[in-house]
């Protein structure tokens, strides 16, 4: 029952936000006119599609590095295939069958891997993604600092709040990596033997210590994260030009981490509505791009991801498929 209520809530929020965006006929007509421009500016549309595909491949490389850190022997081609297919579940999921669940199930059932190292590799994948996103945003914020005086108080509040969130996320990842080290964990086990002496928790901490043990892989994963998000955000930059707009690159890169983080929250279906409203607010404030054009660019950027998700769906249909009966063993993303 809780799952049904949660799904209905996501659908309701998505529907409500999209209605707010498209409720005015003139505004809706302007959005549709800009969307049609992506065919006349097909070079920018193709460039954006290429950016999405390349960023997905970089994500597969990052996960492959972390799987090696967990001693999971799987080819880079297989990791890439599973990663592209997981995009299909990310764009179609309104329930519990998300991309992360598919990634764990696909490798576990095909290669008979243990569940813990796979789950930890996915968790660390997200952690390094947060590190890369934080470093990219903070770098753009620093470069962009000379233009902050012209922004409204509301936009500055959003930027300042997100900056604190990004710094806090970096601190959290660093503290977590330190906490997983054997020496510190053993000290904690002596202090709280009943809790930290629990065998499954110790195994989990040992698996997470791969961030320190395979520090070269962690550094490589961080650089891949920065490259991944930069290329992914460039797809929305291309989308702006595809709908006939123009915008400074640095402002777009400064806004996109906020847009991407907010749209990734489990409040709506595939971030629809949430992404468009956030993109409209920030891009319009930072670049002066007309609101209808900003929403159109956000939708085009989302459609580029949908195209690659559908390609992942075709790969899924044409290949071997995991047994989703075992999905209850994998936590919802």
N, C-alpha and C positions, 0 to 999 in steps of 0.2 A: 504493500500500500504506500509506503514512504517513497519507493522508487517512482510510482505512478504520479504521486503528488509533485515530486521534484521535476519530473519530465513536463508535467502540465504547467508548472511554474516557469520553466525555461521557455516553453512555447508561448506562454502569456506575455512574458517580458519582451521576447523577440517581436511578437505581433504588435504589442503596444508601442514599442520604439519605432518600428517601421511605419506604423500608422501616423505617429507624430511627424515623421520625416516627410511622408508622402500625402498628408491630408489636404494640402492646398493644391488645387488643380494647376495653377500657373507654375508653382514650384516643381510639381511633378512633371509637367511638360518640359521644363528647362532641364531637369535631370535626364529625362529620356533623350532629349536632343543631344546632350553632352555624351551620353552613353553610345549613341549612334556614331559619334566621331571616332571611336576607337577603330572602326573599320577604315576610315579615310586616313587615319594616322597609324596604319598597320605596322610600320617599322617600330614605333614605340611599343605597340602591343606585343609584337614578337620579342622585342628586347626584354620586356617585363616577364613574359613567359619563360624566356631563357634564364632570367635571374632566379625565378622560383625553382626551376629544375636544378640549377647549379647549387642553390642554397640547400636543397633537399639532399643532394649528393654530399655536400660538406657535412650535413648532419649525420649521414650514414658513416662517413669517415670518422667523425668524433665518437660515435657509438662503438665502432669497430675497435678504436684505440682503447676504450674503456672495457670492452669485452676481453681484450688481450690482458688487461690488468686483472681481470677475474679468472684468467687461465681458461677461457672458453675458446676452443679452437674452431673457428668458423671462417669461411672465406669472405673476402670483402664483397664479392659479387652477391653472395647470399644475404649479407647484411644490407646491402643497397636494395635488393629486391624487397626484403621485409620492410625496410624503411619507407620505400615508395608506396607499398601496399598499406602501411599504417596510416598514410595520409588519407586514403579512402575512408577509413573508419573514423578519422578525426573530423571529416567534413559531413559524414552521415550519421554520426552518433548523437542520439538524444538520451541514451540510457547509459549502460555500463560497458558496452563493447566499444571501447575507445582504442586509439592507436597504441597506447602503452600496453594495454592488455593483449592486443594482437601480437605485439613484438615479443612479449614473454612467451605466449602460447606457441607461436610459430616456431621459435628456436627450440623450445623445450620438447615439443612433441616430435619434431623432425630429427633432432640430434640427441634426444634423451638427456638433455642437460638438467642439472639440478635447478630448482626454482630460485633459491636464494641468490646465487651469483647473477642470474639474469635480472631479477628484480632490483638488486643493488646497482647493476650496470645502468639500468634505466633511471634510477634515482640520481646516481652520480652524473648521468647525462644531463638531467635537468639542473643540477647544482652548478655544473660548469657552464651551462647555458646562462644561468643567472649571473655568474661571474663575468662572462663575456658581454652580456647585455649591460651590466653595471658599468664596466670599463668603457664601453662604447658611448653610453649616455653621458657619463661624467666627462669624457674627453670632449664630446660635442658641446656640452654645457660650458666647459672652460673656454673653448674656441669662440663660442657664441656669446661670451660674457659681455663683450663691448657693446652688444646690441640690446641688452636687457632693459636699459632705461626707457626704451620706447614702448615696452609692453604694458598692458593693463595690470592692475593689481590682482585681478582674478587669475590671469594666466601665470603671473609670477607666483601666486599661491600654489597653483598646480605644479609648476616646475620645482619650487622649493620643497614641496611635500614629497614629490617623486624622488628628488635628490636624496632626501633623508631616508626614503625607503630603499634606494639603491645602495647607499652607504651601509645601512643596517643589514641588507642582504649579504654584502661582501663580508661584513664582520661575522655574520651567522655562519657562512661557509667556512671561514678561517677557524672559528671556534669549534665547529663540528669536526673539521679535519684534525685539529689538535686533540679533541676529545677521543677520537678513535685510535690514537697511538697506544700500543701495548703497555708502555710504562705508566701512562696516566690512567688507563683503564684498570690496570692491576692495583694502582693506588686507590682508585674509586671502589674496586671490588672489596678491598680490605675494610673500607669505611662502611659500605652498604652491601654486605655479602649476600643477603637474601635477594636483593633486587638485581645487582650487577653480576651475581654469580649464576644467574639463570642461563643455562646453556644456549638456548636459541638467541638470546640477546648478545652473548659473547661471540657467537658465530657471525651475527650481523655486524658487530663492531669490527671483527677481524676482516670481513669482506669490505667494509667501508674504508678500512685503513689503506686500501689500494691507492687512495688519493696521495698518501705519503710514500708508500712503497714504490709505486710506479710514478714518481714525481715528474719524470720526463714526459710520460703520457699525459699527466695532468696539465703540464705546461702546453703541450701540443694541443690538447683538447680545448684549453682556454683560447689559444690563438685561432683555432678552427671556429670556436663560438663567435669571436669578434668578426671573423670573415663571413661566417654564416649569416649573422644578423645584418651586417652591412649590405651584403648582396640581396638578402630578402627585402630590406627596406628600400633598396634601389628599385625593386619591382613596383612599389607604390610611387616612387619618383617618376618612373616611366609611365605609370598609369595617369599621373597628372598631365603629362604631355600628350598621352594618348587621347584624352578627352578635350584637348585643345588649350590647356592651361600652361602656365609657367610658374616656377617656384625655385628659390635658392636651395641648393642641395643641403647645406649645413642645417638650415631650419627644418627641413623635412627629416633629416637624420636625428635631430634633437627631439622632434615630436613623436616619431614612430615608436621608440621604446615604450612610451606611455600608452600609445594606441594599442600596441601589441600586447602589453601586459593586461590592460583592462579588458580587451576582447578575449583574452585567454581565460578569464575568470568564468566559472561554470554557471553563469547567470542567463545565458541565452544559447541558442542553437548556432554553433559555428561562429559565435561572436557577432552574428548579424544584428544590426540595430545598434548595439553597444559600440562596435567598431566605427560605424558611420557617424554616429553622434559625436564621439570623441575626436575622430579625424576632422570632422567639420569644424568643431570648436577650436582645436589647436592649430590646424593648418591655416584656417581663416585668420586667426589672431597673429600667427607668426609670419605669414607670407602675404596676407591680403587677398588670397585666392577666394573668388566668389563662393558662397556657401553651396549653391547647387552644383557647381563644378567640383568642389571638394568632396561632396557626397558621391558624385558620379565617379571620381577617381578612386574613392574607397571601395566602391562596388566593383570597379574594374580590377583593382588589386585583389579583391576577394575572388572574383571569377577566375583570375589567373591561377590561384591556388586550387580552385575547384577543377580546372582542366587537368592539373597534375594529379589531383585526387581521383578523378575518373580514369586516368591512365593507370594509376595504382589499382583501381577496381578491375580493370581489364587484365592486369597481371595476376590479380588474385583469382579471377575466374578461370584463367588459362592454366594455373598451376595447382599444386597440391594445397589443400586447405586444412587448417587445424580443427580439432574437435572442440566446438565451443561449449560442449557440455561441461568441460573442465574450467569454465570461466570463473566459477565461484572461488577457485584457488588464487585468482589474481585480483588484487585490490583495484577498485575503480580508479581511473586517473583523475 
